[in-house]
């Protein structure tokens, strides 16, 4: 399971013990989105019990997370510092895309639907 969603009231802890129980035994969870989407206690329990085979985490419920986070003690967990998008091959693309969207907003243009997470009011006061 690969998670790509913003953290909102409805997505907080959406990957919890109930959701994990419905997953295929031996599944792997990868979260490159936001901390708080996964209930870390439920994730830890599922990893220790063997329900889940592994996890790749790029963000945590508490950030910065603490050194005593129990997930750090598990061999089947790989963590990164929420910088995966900053790889050399992607930096120019991300910058070009972000600055293009800034230009569109300043010109009063609408953004592509996939780029809108929170509706931005137009600068003229009308949508």
Phi and psi in degrees as a GROMACS rama.xvg file:
@    title "Ramachandran Plot"
@    xaxis  label "Phi"
@    yaxis  label "Psi"
@TYPE xy
-115.604  126.688  UNK-2
-102.86  128.406  UNK-3
-142.194  77.1432  UNK-4
-145.917  150.062  UNK-5
-71.0033  159.357  UNK-6
-88.0704  116.732  UNK-7
-132.438  179.052  UNK-8
-59.0736  -35.2126  UNK-9
-84.7445  -18.4655  UNK-10
-100.817  -9.40022  UNK-11
-60.9686  126.271  UNK-12
56.8717  29.0083  UNK-13
-65.5639  -29.0572  UNK-14
-95.5004  90.3165  UNK-15
-120.483  -170.445  UNK-16
-61.499  -34.2459  UNK-17
-67.7785  -45.9818  UNK-18
-65.7089  -41.1029  UNK-19
-64.9287  -37.7829  UNK-20
-61.1981  -28.2222  UNK-21
-82.3665  -10.9583  UNK-22
-77.1307  156.202  UNK-23
-63.0159  137.548  UNK-24
-57.5176  136.749  UNK-25
85.1256  7.88039  UNK-26
-65.6595  159.773  UNK-27
-120.55  135.033  UNK-28
-106.673  131.89  UNK-29
-123.055  120.67  UNK-30
-118.444  107.263  UNK-31
-110.611  11.859  UNK-32
-90.3377  -105.219  UNK-33
-128.922  148.545  UNK-34
-67.0578  153.21  UNK-35
96.5656  -17.5529  UNK-36
-74.1053  -35.7249  UNK-37
-100.689  132.05  UNK-38
-74.956  105.445  UNK-39
-63.254  -32.0966  UNK-40
-65.6979  -44.6118  UNK-41
-64.4455  -38.8716  UNK-42
-63.3403  -47.6654  UNK-43
-57.3078  -49.2134  UNK-44
-59.5318  -41.2664  UNK-45
-68.2404  -33.9499  UNK-46
-71.5282  -44.0158  UNK-47
-65.9685  -37.6861  UNK-48
-75.7759  -16.2244  UNK-49
92.1231  -2.45787  UNK-50
-56.272  -45.6398  UNK-51
-105.191  144.223  UNK-52
-84.4203  -30.7868  UNK-53
-171.936  174.32  UNK-54
-148.657  140.989  UNK-55
-117.269  119.701  UNK-56
-123  131.581  UNK-57
-114.638  -1.41721  UNK-58
-157.11  162.015  UNK-59
-137.201  161.306  UNK-60
-56.9144  -44.905  UNK-61
-110.32  123.098  UNK-62
-126.721  132.901  UNK-63
-69.0993  145.193  UNK-64
-73.827  165.485  UNK-65
-94.9264  158.311  UNK-66
-63.7712  -23.8807  UNK-67
-90.7191  13.7742  UNK-68
-56.4939  122.063  UNK-69
-61.3149  -22.636  UNK-70
-64.7946  -27.7274  UNK-71
-67.1944  -19.0939  UNK-72
-87.932  0.408624  UNK-73
-101.57  129.125  UNK-74
-65.6439  -25.3741  UNK-75
-88.8737  14.0713  UNK-76
-115.184  129.09  UNK-77
-114.015  131.553  UNK-78
-122.774  149.132  UNK-79
-132.188  163.257  UNK-80
-87.3368  40.6569  UNK-81
51.6028  43.5114  UNK-82
-129.813  17.1321  UNK-83
-59.1918  -31.8591  UNK-84
-74.2939  -10.5703  UNK-85
-90.3807  18.8625  UNK-86
-67.3772  149.244  UNK-87
-50.2135  -45.4073  UNK-88
-66.9679  -16.4228  UNK-89
-106.115  -16.808  UNK-90
-58.8873  -47.7357  UNK-91
-63.0856  -40.7562  UNK-92
-62.7045  -47.4373  UNK-93
-62.1443  -45.2502  UNK-94
-62.4195  -46.1718  UNK-95
-60.2277  -44.922  UNK-96
-64.4709  -46.6686  UNK-97
-63.1248  -46.9666  UNK-98
-67.8276  -33.0971  UNK-99
-62.0731  -43.145  UNK-100
-65.8142  -38.2043  UNK-101
-61.0361  -42.8014  UNK-102
-62.3899  -40.7165  UNK-103
-63.6999  -42.6605  UNK-104
-63.1315  -45.8784  UNK-105
-63.5855  -29.2962  UNK-106
-84.6079  -0.0355589  UNK-107
78.3131  16.448  UNK-108
-89.6895  156.901  UNK-109
-82.2656  148.895  UNK-110
-85.7458  158.403  UNK-111
-60.4565  143.679  UNK-112
-52.3027  -39.939  UNK-113
-67.247  -17.352  UNK-114
-92.0236  -6.30995  UNK-115
-98.0198  117.361  UNK-116
-104.569  -44.8613  UNK-117
-123.63  127.592  UNK-118
-59.3021  129.658  UNK-119
-102.116  124.325  UNK-120
-66.4725  146.757  UNK-121
-69.4866  157.072  UNK-122
-69.2492  -23.0648  UNK-123
-84.2761  -5.82032  UNK-124
92.6113  -5.08469  UNK-125
-121.349  151.184  UNK-126
